[in-house]
Amino acid sequence: MQQRRILVVEDDSVTRLMLEVQLQQAGHTVMSVASGEHAITFLSQERFDLLVTDLRLNTMDGVQVMESARAIDPQIEVIILTGAACTHSAITALNRHVYSYLLKPVRHADLIRSVAEALSRRHRIAEFPPMYLPNHADVVRTEAIHIGPLTIDSHRHRVTHGEQTLSLTRSEFSLLMYLVHRRGVVVSAQEIAREVLRCPCSPQEARDMTKSYIHRLRQKIEFPPHARRLICSVRGTGYRLADEDELV
């Protein structure tokens, strides 16, 4: 198996060394630096598959490092680590398409699993580019998913409401698809936070974070304002996608 290249950004020397050793033992090629500025220098000179960065650094924070990394390589995957269990910071990071948000001290198993999953997605994207050309007449057709007024093309990550194409973030699209594949089942806020947003957090933080994402997704897929609900709230339990008979 080809080794994947990982850049670790951590200003605490002990934690930095620990992360580097754990990832090297897992078979990865790892470079670690102590600051966001050094990270950007290396990112501009070398190619990395994954960025693992602390959220709180001395000068630049992890989100700023991630934004600079994405400007250099839009496809790089990002995992953010933090010792501060802050819902706001997690939402900020996830809104910028961070793959995972892990709380410190990070358990070895959680780190290795998240890294493996992030690298797997990076590999899939690189190996299987979109099977269509936007300006080409011969577009590969895939079976569309219809949910009320929505048409979802999972292959192209495209959602339309009638003739209007909706602008969903990757996290919002993932949340919608998660509900689609579990239609008829109520999913909890913690399940969404864990499985979709990749953010381990307390039950209250999961509720707050998921509520924020559900609210923004509803604003984009349920319009005009008084349209029938596509996403139903189940008090004290979670959320589910409306059945077809509820959308008639």
C-alpha positions as CSV (number, residue, x, y, z in Angstrom):
1,M,0.0,0.0,0.0
2,Q,1.3,3.5,-0.9
3,Q,2.2,5.5,2.1
4,R,0.2,8.7,2.6
5,R,1.9,12.0,3.6
6,I,0.6,13.7,6.7
7,L,1.5,17.2,8.0
8,V,1.0,17.6,11.8
9,V,0.8,21.2,13.2
10,E,1.0,21.2,17.0
11,D,2.7,23.8,19.2
12,D,3.1,21.6,22.2
13,S,6.3,19.6,21.7
14,V,5.3,16.5,23.7
15,T,1.9,16.2,22.0
16,R,3.6,16.8,18.6
17,L,6.1,14.1,19.1
18,M,3.4,11.7,20.3
19,L,1.2,12.3,17.3
20,E,4.1,11.9,14.9
21,V,5.2,8.6,16.5
22,Q,1.6,7.2,16.5
23,L,1.1,8.0,12.9
24,Q,4.4,6.7,11.8
25,Q,3.8,3.5,13.6
26,A,0.5,3.3,11.7
27,G,2.5,3.3,8.4
28,H,2.3,6.9,7.3
29,T,4.9,9.4,6.2
30,V,4.7,12.2,8.7
31,M,6.2,15.7,9.0
32,S,5.4,17.8,12.1
33,V,5.8,21.5,12.7
34,A,5.2,23.8,15.7
35,S,3.5,26.8,13.9
36,G,1.0,27.6,11.2
37,E,3.6,29.7,9.4
38,H,6.0,26.7,9.1
39,A,3.0,24.6,8.0
40,I,2.2,26.9,5.1
41,T,5.9,27.0,4.1
42,F,5.9,23.2,3.8
43,L,2.5,23.0,2.2
44,S,3.7,25.4,-0.6
45,Q,6.8,23.3,-1.2
46,E,5.6,19.7,-0.8
47,R,2.4,17.7,-1.4
48,F,0.5,16.3,1.6
49,D,-2.7,14.1,1.6
50,L,-3.8,15.1,5.1
51,L,-3.4,18.1,7.5
52,V,-3.7,17.3,11.2
53,T,-3.7,20.6,13.1
54,D,-4.4,21.9,16.6
55,L,-7.1,24.5,16.7
56,R,-5.4,26.9,19.1
57,L,-1.9,27.8,18.0
58,N,0.3,30.7,19.1
59,T,-0.2,33.0,16.1
60,M,-2.4,31.4,13.4
61,D,-5.3,29.2,14.5
62,G,-6.0,25.8,13.0
63,V,-8.8,27.2,10.8
64,Q,-6.5,29.8,9.3
65,V,-3.9,27.1,8.6
66,M,-6.6,25.0,7.0
67,E,-7.8,27.8,4.8
68,S,-4.2,28.4,3.6
69,A,-3.8,24.7,3.0
70,R,-7.0,24.6,0.9
71,A,-5.8,27.6,-1.1
72,I,-2.7,25.6,-2.1
73,D,-4.5,22.2,-2.5
74,P,-8.3,22.3,-2.5
75,Q,-8.5,18.5,-2.1
76,I,-6.3,18.1,1.0
77,E,-8.2,16.5,3.9
78,V,-8.1,18.2,7.3
79,I,-8.5,16.9,10.9
80,I,-8.6,19.5,13.7
81,L,-7.6,18.8,17.3
82,T,-8.6,20.9,20.3
83,G,-8.5,20.7,24.0
84,A,-11.5,23.1,24.2
85,A,-14.8,21.4,23.7
86,C,-16.4,24.4,22.1
87,T,-19.5,24.0,19.9
88,H,-18.9,27.3,18.1
89,S,-15.4,26.3,17.1
90,A,-16.6,22.9,15.9
91,I,-19.3,24.4,13.8
92,T,-16.8,26.9,12.4
93,A,-14.4,24.1,11.5
94,L,-17.1,21.9,10.0
95,N,-18.6,24.7,7.9
96,R,-15.2,24.8,6.2
97,H,-15.4,21.1,5.3
98,V,-13.1,19.7,8.0
99,Y,-13.2,15.9,7.8
100,S,-13.1,15.4,11.6
101,Y,-12.9,17.4,14.8
102,L,-11.3,15.5,17.7
103,L,-11.1,16.5,21.3
104,K,-7.7,16.3,23.2
105,P,-6.4,14.2,24.6
106,V,-7.2,12.2,21.6
107,R,-7.5,8.4,22.1
108,H,-5.1,6.5,19.9
109,A,-7.8,4.4,18.3
110,D,-9.9,7.5,17.4
111,L,-6.9,9.2,15.9
112,I,-5.9,6.3,13.8
113,R,-9.5,5.6,12.6
114,S,-10.2,9.2,11.7
115,V,-6.9,9.5,9.8
116,A,-7.5,6.2,7.9
117,E,-11.0,7.3,6.9
118,A,-9.8,10.8,5.8
119,L,-7.0,9.3,3.7
120,S,-9.4,6.8,2.2
121,R,-11.7,9.6,1.1
122,R,-8.7,11.5,-0.3
123,H,-7.7,8.4,-2.2
124,R,-11.2,7.7,-3.6
125,I,-11.5,11.3,-4.8
126,A,-8.1,11.2,-6.5
127,E,-8.6,7.7,-8.1
128,F,-12.2,8.2,-9.2
129,P,-12.7,11.7,-10.6
130,P,-16.2,12.8,-11.6
131,M,-17.5,10.7,-14.5
132,Y,-18.8,13.7,-16.4
133,L,-17.5,16.8,-18.1
134,P,-19.6,19.9,-17.2
135,N,-19.3,21.3,-20.7
136,H,-19.7,18.0,-22.6
137,A,-22.9,16.9,-24.2
138,D,-22.5,13.3,-23.3
139,V,-23.1,13.4,-19.5
140,V,-23.1,10.1,-17.6
141,R,-26.6,9.7,-16.3
142,T,-27.3,8.3,-12.8
143,E,-30.6,7.4,-11.1
144,A,-32.0,10.5,-9.3
145,I,-33.5,10.4,-5.9
146,H,-36.8,12.3,-5.5
147,I,-37.9,13.6,-2.2
148,G,-41.0,15.8,-2.5
149,P,-40.0,18.8,-4.7
150,L,-36.3,17.8,-4.4
151,T,-34.3,15.9,-7.0
152,I,-30.9,14.6,-5.6
153,D,-28.1,13.5,-7.9
154,S,-25.8,11.8,-5.4
155,H,-23.1,11.2,-8.1
156,R,-22.7,14.9,-8.8
157,H,-23.6,16.1,-5.3
158,R,-26.3,18.2,-6.9
159,V,-29.7,19.0,-5.4
160,T,-32.5,20.8,-7.3
161,H,-35.8,22.2,-6.1
162,G,-37.9,22.3,-9.3
163,E,-35.7,24.1,-11.8
164,Q,-33.5,25.8,-9.1
165,T,-30.1,24.3,-8.2
166,L,-29.5,24.5,-4.4
167,S,-26.2,25.5,-3.0
168,L,-25.4,23.0,-0.2
169,T,-22.1,22.7,1.6
170,R,-20.5,19.3,1.8
171,S,-21.6,18.8,5.3
172,E,-25.2,19.9,4.5
173,F,-25.3,17.5,1.5
174,S,-23.9,14.7,3.7
175,L,-26.6,15.4,6.3
176,L,-29.3,15.3,3.7
177,M,-28.1,12.0,2.2
178,Y,-27.8,10.5,5.7
179,L,-31.5,11.3,6.3
180,V,-32.4,10.0,2.8
181,H,-30.7,6.6,3.4
182,R,-32.4,6.3,6.8
183,R,-35.8,7.5,5.7
184,G,-38.5,6.2,8.0
185,V,-36.0,6.1,10.9
186,V,-35.6,8.7,13.6
187,V,-31.9,9.6,14.0
188,S,-30.6,11.3,17.1
189,A,-28.5,14.4,17.4
190,Q,-25.6,12.5,18.7
191,E,-25.8,10.0,15.9
192,I,-25.7,12.9,13.4
193,A,-22.8,14.6,15.2
194,R,-20.8,11.4,15.3
195,E,-21.6,9.8,11.9
196,V,-22.2,12.9,9.7
197,L,-20.3,15.8,11.2
198,R,-17.5,13.6,12.6
199,C,-17.5,15.4,15.9
200,P,-17.4,13.6,19.2
201,C,-19.1,15.8,21.8
202,S,-21.4,15.9,24.7
203,P,-25.2,15.3,24.3
204,Q,-25.9,19.0,24.7
205,E,-23.2,20.1,22.3
206,A,-24.5,17.5,19.8
207,R,-28.1,18.9,20.1
208,D,-26.9,22.5,19.6
209,M,-24.6,21.6,16.7
210,T,-27.2,19.4,14.9
211,K,-30.0,21.9,15.5
212,S,-27.8,24.6,13.7
213,Y,-27.2,22.3,10.7
214,I,-30.8,21.2,10.5
215,H,-31.9,24.8,10.6
216,R,-29.6,25.8,7.8
217,L,-30.5,22.8,5.7
218,R,-34.2,23.5,6.1
219,Q,-33.7,27.1,5.0
220,K,-32.2,25.8,1.8
221,I,-34.5,22.9,0.9
222,E,-37.9,24.0,2.4
223,F,-39.2,27.0,0.6
224,P,-41.3,29.1,0.2
225,P,-41.2,29.7,4.1
226,H,-44.6,28.0,4.7
227,A,-43.9,24.9,2.6
228,R,-44.5,21.5,4.1
229,R,-41.6,20.2,6.3
230,L,-39.2,17.8,4.5
231,I,-37.3,17.3,7.8
232,C,-39.4,16.4,10.8
233,S,-38.4,17.0,14.4
234,V,-39.3,14.3,16.8
235,R,-39.4,15.9,20.2
236,G,-36.8,14.5,22.6
237,T,-35.6,12.0,20.1
238,G,-34.1,13.5,16.9
239,Y,-35.0,14.0,13.3
240,R,-36.4,12.1,10.3
241,L,-37.1,12.7,6.7
242,A,-40.8,13.0,5.9
243,D,-42.5,10.0,4.2
244,E,-44.0,10.5,0.8
245,D,-47.6,10.5,2.1
246,E,-46.7,13.4,4.3
247,L,-45.5,15.4,1.3
248,V,-48.7,15.0,-0.7
